[in-house]
Amino acid sequence: MQDFASSFALAGQLLVSGDPALAEIVSLSVRVTATALAISAAIGLPVGALLAVVSFPGRNAMVVLSNALMGLPPVVVGLTVYMLLSNAGPLGVLQLLYTPTAMIIAQAILITPIIVALTRQTIADLNKEYAETFRSLVVPWHQAIVTLIWDARYSLITVLLAGFGRAIAEVGAVMIVGGNINHVTRVMTTAIALETSRGELALALALGMVLLLIALFVNGAVSFAKGLDRSAAHA
């Protein structure tokens, strides 16, 4: 019990003192996840809105696929990206394996289906209210999509925050493609796994506290976004 208590005390000291190793790991984690989220948003928001508004051959199959891929196992994503980026893989010439870029690719693949599926549902629900107006004004589908995305912006912020929370907590995929290399690809989740296996609980606990704070921030931001959405709906 003494060691457990001292580990918590040391973890608190690391947080308060702004330990360089801790700051480096947290900074890399946030940069990797934010970049992956930006890529996923650029793909997922328009694709999800397109699936919600436009009817075309294969649309239903794409909807089913995006919903199914929301539960895509992270280790499968990691293995797939590893095979693509390894020296024997088709993208091996790029030498991206065991780099932050490889982790960004893995995280983006993991959360893009989530953003597509949730965006499609959000836009589809809103489109039911706007459909008659769009038809009466003969609004082109691409203009309708832009309008719907803008009007659903607060709900879509919630979608993006959900993707961010999912990505930053990921360990399996980033461990496989990043290799957990110190000062290169070591992020919070992989560092926690490593330090715990070593018995070095102080750094693991400090990183766990940061992850918890991020989770609380994301949930708070989601609640705030939902409040803005309700306010906008009543305005």
Beta strands, then each sheet from edge to edge (+ up, - down):
end
